[in-house]
């Protein structure tokens, strides 16, 4: 068995890296494949905006020409500059259940990081900065849209390489018919009347497109204290906007406004993961049809953005968020709600979710290792 750095300009190498998870999870009912073109763009140094400021290399583990594992080593210079750190990331880790395979893949990352005089490794992370995590609880459930799935043995392989837990991200469940206490609606109404809060709704993607730059700015401010945050470039923001517009339903996006300023937001979307499974990572020739049909019939809603700016927290405006979320769900005939990846270190959000009845049922993890 050998581990080698691939040539990202070599189409065969890129295909091997991208296709390995498709083979690894071929018989796994829960795994949701990424779109093939999106996965390949991660390795494209000419197209992806990450490479305008940072660098990454990609490694394959092979036995007799057969891929048995893969990993990436990343140096996000904007992250290190913002955090004042010397950190490397590992990402896109996939492997068969073999200690030797995992050990050698991580050894390649450690050597890569030391060569660049980086002092620690965090992961999994990706070229977007926030993508990547390892599932450690809830293996019987399909992940929410864009959230990773992996086999149960991954945590053991990563810990064996010397990593310890950095933080856990919890996903929670609410039934679609869940109702909030009447008192929550009373507080929301008072906040609107007394403090001038109101709710901005959207009728079209064209209207959302005009607002998204402001929404992204507020989103960054709301989550700027999280461990994974760093200021994205304009091109990175534009790429995220393109992804959001591709999956968003305008009726599921709402803003809590204070006068003309955004105070908070709800970002929700239909979970089309089952459609992606049927498309098997390919939009053409019929993949798009599977995804479109799933959007129309899925009983699942993903909540992947729910927050208030710090200056509006503790004023009761969170009641407006939760009551608007309830209205959104009831108007959509949704049966199941997945509240996606709340950082356990975000004590306020964690407590608020439990207060409104969220039941935690999936846990993803980030890891840290000093070099």
Secondary structure as UniProt FT lines:
FT   STRAND          2..5
FT   TURN            8..9
FT   HELIX           11..24
FT   TURN            25..27
FT   HELIX           36..41
FT   TURN            42..43
FT   TURN            45..47
FT   HELIX           49..52
FT   STRAND          55..63
FT   TURN            64..65
FT   STRAND          66..75
FT   HELIX           77..83
FT   STRAND          87..95
FT   HELIX           99..115
FT   TURN            116..117
FT   STRAND          120..123
FT   TURN            127..128
FT   STRAND          134..137
FT   TURN            139..140
FT   TURN            145..146
FT   TURN            152..153
FT   HELIX           154..160
FT   TURN            161..162
FT   STRAND          164..175
FT   TURN            176..177
FT   HELIX           182..195
FT   STRAND          197..201
FT   HELIX           205..222
FT   TURN            223..225
FT   TURN            227..228
FT   HELIX           234..247
FT   HELIX           250..252
FT   STRAND          253..258
FT   TURN            259..260
FT   STRAND          261..270
FT   HELIX           273..279
FT   TURN            280..281
FT   TURN            284..286
FT   HELIX           287..297
FT   STRAND          300..308
FT   HELIX           310..312
FT   TURN            313..316
FT   HELIX           317..332
FT   STRAND          336..343
FT   TURN            344..345
FT   HELIX           347..355
FT   TURN            356..357
FT   STRAND          359..370
//
